[in-house]
Amino acid sequence: MTAKNLSPQSATPEAPAADASSARATAPSNAPMETVTLANHLNIEGRSYLPGAKVRVSADYARRLRISGYVART
C-alpha cells in the first residue's frame, strides 16, 4: 500500500466493527446487514475501500463478496 493510493474517502484498515462504514449496494432499506472485513481493494458505489477495511453491507451482498473472494478469512 502506497501513500498515493490513499484517499480521503478510503476507509481505514484499523476501523473497529462498531465504526464500520455502511455501504448500500442495491439493497432495500430493511435488508439485514452484516459487517465484513475486505481482503482486497474494492469500490462500492464510487467509494474506495482498502484491504482490511470493515464495511457493513446487506447479507446478500456479503454472501456475494464471500463467493468472489473479497472477504478476508478470519
KENU-111645 format. One line per 8 residues: number of its first residue (from 1); their letters; for each residue y negated, x, z negated of N, C-alpha, C, O. Coordinates in Angstrom, 1 decimal. Layout:
<recs>
NUM> A> Y,X,Z,Y,X,Z,Y,X,Z,Y,X,Z ~ ...
</recs>
This chain:
<recs>
1> MTAKNLSP> 1.2,0.9,0.0,0.0,0.0,0.0,-1.2,0.9,0.0,-1.4,1.8,-0.9 ~ -2.1,0.7,0.9,-3.3,1.5,1.0,-4.5,0.6,0.7,-4.4,-0.6,0.6 ~ -5.6,1.3,0.4,-6.8,0.6,-0.1,-7.4,-0.3,1.0,-8.0,-1.3,0.7 ~ -7.2,0.1,2.3,-7.7,-0.7,3.4,-7.0,-2.0,3.6,-7.5,-2.9,4.2 ~ -5.8,-2.1,3.0,-5.0,-3.4,3.1,-5.4,-4.4,2.1,-5.1,-5.6,2.2 ~ -6.2,-4.0,1.1,-6.6,-4.9,0.0,-7.8,-5.7,0.5,-8.7,-5.1,1.1 ~ -7.8,-6.9,0.2,-9.0,-7.8,0.5,-9.3,-8.6,-0.7,-8.5,-8.8,-1.6 ~ -10.6,-9.1,-0.8,-10.9,-10.0,-2.0,-10.1,-11.2,-2.1,-10.0,-11.8,-3.2
9> QSATPEAP> -9.5,-11.7,-1.0,-8.6,-12.9,-1.0,-7.2,-12.6,-1.4,-6.5,-13.5,-1.7 ~ -6.8,-11.3,-1.5,-5.4,-11.0,-1.8,-5.2,-11.2,-3.3,-6.0,-11.0,-4.2 ~ -4.0,-11.7,-3.6,-3.5,-11.9,-5.0,-3.1,-10.6,-5.5,-2.5,-9.8,-4.8 ~ -3.4,-10.3,-6.8,-3.0,-9.1,-7.4,-1.5,-9.1,-7.7,-1.0,-10.1,-8.2 ~ -0.8,-8.0,-7.5,0.6,-8.0,-7.7,1.0,-8.1,-9.2,2.1,-8.6,-9.5 ~ 0.1,-7.8,-10.1,0.3,-7.9,-11.5,0.0,-9.3,-12.1,0.1,-9.4,-13.4 ~ -0.3,-10.2,-11.3,-0.7,-11.6,-11.8,0.5,-12.2,-12.6,1.6,-12.3,-12.1 ~ 0.3,-12.6,-13.9,1.3,-13.3,-14.6,1.6,-14.7,-14.0,0.7,-15.2,-13.3
17> AADASSAR> 2.7,-15.3,-14.3,3.1,-16.5,-13.8,2.1,-17.6,-14.1,1.9,-18.5,-13.3 ~ 1.5,-17.6,-15.3,0.5,-18.6,-15.6,-0.7,-18.6,-14.8,-1.4,-19.6,-14.6 ~ -1.0,-17.4,-14.2,-2.2,-17.2,-13.4,-1.8,-17.2,-11.9,-2.7,-16.7,-11.1 ~ -0.6,-17.6,-11.5,-0.2,-17.6,-10.1,-1.1,-18.5,-9.3,-1.4,-19.7,-9.8 ~ -1.5,-18.1,-8.2,-2.4,-18.9,-7.4,-1.5,-19.9,-6.6,-0.4,-19.6,-6.2 ~ -2.0,-21.1,-6.4,-1.3,-22.2,-5.7,-1.6,-22.1,-4.2,-2.7,-21.9,-3.8 ~ -0.5,-22.3,-3.4,-0.7,-22.3,-2.0,-0.1,-23.6,-1.5,1.1,-23.9,-1.8 ~ -0.9,-24.3,-0.8,-0.4,-25.6,-0.2,0.0,-25.3,1.2,-0.8,-25.1,2.1
25> ATAPSNAP> 1.3,-25.3,1.5,1.8,-25.1,2.8,2.5,-26.4,3.3,3.7,-26.5,3.2 ~ 1.7,-27.3,3.8,2.1,-28.6,4.3,3.0,-29.3,3.3,4.1,-29.8,3.7 ~ 2.5,-29.4,2.1,3.3,-30.1,1.1,2.5,-31.3,0.6,1.3,-31.2,0.5 ~ 3.1,-32.4,0.3,2.4,-33.6,-0.3,1.9,-33.2,-1.7,2.4,-32.3,-2.3 ~ 0.9,-33.9,-2.1,0.2,-33.6,-3.4,1.2,-33.8,-4.6,0.9,-33.2,-5.6 ~ 2.2,-34.7,-4.5,3.1,-34.9,-5.6,4.4,-34.2,-5.5,5.3,-34.5,-6.3 ~ 4.5,-33.2,-4.6,5.7,-32.4,-4.5,5.9,-31.5,-5.7,4.9,-30.9,-6.2 ~ 7.2,-31.3,-6.1,7.4,-30.4,-7.2,7.1,-28.9,-6.8,7.3,-28.5,-5.7
33> METVTLAN> 6.5,-28.2,-7.7,6.0,-26.8,-7.4,6.9,-25.8,-8.1,7.4,-26.1,-9.2 ~ 7.0,-24.6,-7.5,7.8,-23.5,-8.1,6.9,-22.3,-8.0,6.1,-22.1,-7.1 ~ 7.1,-21.3,-8.9,6.4,-20.0,-8.9,7.4,-19.0,-8.3,8.5,-18.9,-8.9 ~ 7.0,-18.3,-7.3,7.9,-17.3,-6.7,7.2,-16.0,-6.6,5.9,-16.0,-6.6 ~ 7.9,-14.9,-6.7,7.4,-13.6,-6.5,7.7,-13.1,-5.1,8.9,-13.1,-4.8 ~ 6.7,-12.7,-4.4,6.9,-12.3,-3.0,7.5,-10.9,-2.9,7.1,-10.0,-3.6 ~ 8.4,-10.7,-2.0,9.0,-9.4,-1.7,8.3,-8.7,-0.5,8.3,-7.4,-0.4 ~ 7.6,-9.4,0.3,6.9,-8.9,1.5,5.5,-9.5,1.5,5.2,-10.5,0.9
41> HLNIEGRS> 4.6,-8.8,2.4,3.3,-9.4,2.6,3.4,-10.7,3.3,4.3,-10.8,4.2 ~ 2.6,-11.7,3.0,2.7,-13.0,3.6,1.3,-13.6,3.7,0.5,-13.5,2.8 ~ 1.1,-14.3,4.8,-0.2,-15.1,5.0,0.2,-16.5,4.9,1.1,-17.0,5.6 ~ -0.5,-17.3,4.0,-0.2,-18.7,3.9,-1.6,-19.4,4.1,-2.5,-19.2,3.3 ~ -1.7,-20.1,5.1,-2.9,-20.9,5.5,-4.2,-20.0,5.4,-5.2,-20.4,4.8 ~ -4.1,-18.8,6.0,-5.2,-17.9,6.1,-5.5,-17.0,4.9,-6.4,-16.2,4.9 ~ -4.7,-17.2,3.9,-4.9,-16.3,2.7,-3.8,-15.3,2.6,-2.6,-15.6,2.9 ~ -4.1,-14.1,2.4,-3.2,-13.0,2.4,-2.6,-12.7,1.0,-3.4,-12.6,0.0
49> YLPGAKVR> -1.3,-12.6,0.8,-0.7,-12.2,-0.4,0.1,-11.0,-0.3,0.9,-10.8,0.7 ~ 0.0,-10.0,-1.2,0.6,-8.8,-1.2,2.0,-8.9,-1.8,2.3,-9.8,-2.5 ~ 2.9,-7.9,-1.5,4.2,-7.9,-2.1,4.1,-7.8,-3.7,3.3,-7.1,-4.2 ~ 4.9,-8.6,-4.4,4.8,-8.6,-5.8,3.9,-9.7,-6.4,3.8,-10.0,-7.6 ~ 3.1,-10.4,-5.5,2.2,-11.4,-5.9,3.1,-12.7,-6.3,4.1,-13.0,-5.7 ~ 2.6,-13.3,-7.4,3.3,-14.6,-7.8,2.4,-15.7,-7.3,1.2,-15.8,-7.4 ~ 3.1,-16.6,-6.6,2.5,-17.7,-5.9,3.2,-19.0,-6.2,4.4,-19.1,-6.2 ~ 2.4,-20.1,-6.5,3.0,-21.4,-6.7,3.0,-22.2,-5.4,2.0,-22.4,-4.8
57> VSADYARR> 4.2,-22.5,-5.0,4.4,-23.3,-3.7,5.3,-24.5,-4.0,5.9,-24.6,-5.0 ~ 5.4,-25.4,-3.0,6.3,-26.5,-3.2,7.7,-26.0,-3.2,8.1,-24.9,-2.7 ~ 8.6,-26.8,-3.8,10.0,-26.4,-3.9,10.7,-26.2,-2.6,11.5,-25.3,-2.4 ~ 10.3,-27.1,-1.6,10.9,-27.0,-0.3,10.4,-25.7,0.4,11.3,-25.0,1.0 ~ 9.2,-25.3,0.3,8.7,-24.1,0.9,9.2,-22.9,0.2,9.5,-21.9,0.8 ~ 9.5,-22.9,-1.1,10.1,-21.9,-1.9,11.5,-21.6,-1.4,11.9,-20.5,-1.2 ~ 12.2,-22.7,-1.1,13.6,-22.6,-0.5,13.6,-21.9,0.8,14.4,-21.0,1.1 ~ 12.6,-22.3,1.7,12.5,-21.7,3.0,12.1,-20.2,2.9,12.6,-19.4,3.7
65> LRISGYVA> 11.2,-19.8,1.9,10.9,-18.4,1.7,12.1,-17.6,1.3,12.3,-16.5,1.7 ~ 12.9,-18.2,0.4,14.1,-17.5,-0.1,15.1,-17.2,1.1,15.6,-16.1,1.2 ~ 15.3,-18.3,1.9,16.2,-18.1,3.1,15.7,-17.0,4.0,16.5,-16.3,4.6 ~ 14.4,-16.9,4.2,13.8,-16.0,5.1,13.7,-14.6,4.5,13.4,-13.6,5.2 ~ 13.9,-14.4,3.2,13.9,-13.1,2.6,12.5,-12.7,2.1,12.3,-11.5,1.9 ~ 11.6,-13.6,1.9,10.3,-13.3,1.4,10.2,-13.3,-0.1,9.2,-12.9,-0.7 ~ 11.2,-13.8,-0.8,11.1,-13.9,-2.3,11.9,-12.7,-2.9,13.0,-12.4,-2.5 ~ 11.3,-12.1,-3.8,11.9,-10.9,-4.5,13.1,-11.3,-5.3,13.1,-12.4,-5.9
73> RT> 14.1,-10.5,-5.3,15.3,-10.8,-6.2,15.0,-10.2,-7.5,14.6,-9.1,-7.7 ~ 15.2,-11.1,-8.5,14.9,-10.6,-9.9,16.1,-10.7,-10.8,16.1,-10.4,-12.0
</recs>
